[in-house]
Amino acid sequence: MKQIKIKRVDPKLPLPRYETSGSVGFDILAREEIEIQPGEVQLIPGNIVVEVPEGYMLIVASRSSTPRKKGLLTPHGFGIIDHDYCGPNDEIKIQVLNFTKEAATINRGDKIAQGVFVKIDKMDWREVEEMEKNDRGGFGSTGGHS
């Protein structure tokens, strides 16, 4: 297992951890209590600054239980943390949208998101006039529509 640098903004909260041996994501905890009003978008401080290794990105995604338990969605799907976002004040924050008609409260220490490291490659562009493969169709094209 690789070791990476991590800084906790508040060292009284525990380090993130993988909950089971099969977990691919580690839990990110809320550093402070926040109330999110209906329809409101908020940033929840995740208490960590992570030095993502070069050649990797860190994906920050909602936990699968968050929409059901808290009424919160990640409005942009998921966040991408680049390997050069690791300055002393670059705390990971989780953007959430309250899609309910009630205020949602996130308590200090709540598991609010999960992080997953993903190996990446960068590509060079080779512009062409036309693509050579057959057009496969668009959304739902492999579903056998009649």
Buried (B, 14 or more C-beta within 10 A) or exposed (E): EEEBEEBBBBEEBEEBEEEEEEEEBBBBBBBEEBEBEEEEBBEBBBBBBBBBBEEBBBBBBBBEEBBEEBBBBBEEEBBBBEBEBBEEEBBBBBBBBBEBEEEBEBEBBBBBBBBBBEEEEEEEEEEEEEEEEEEEEEEEEEEEEE
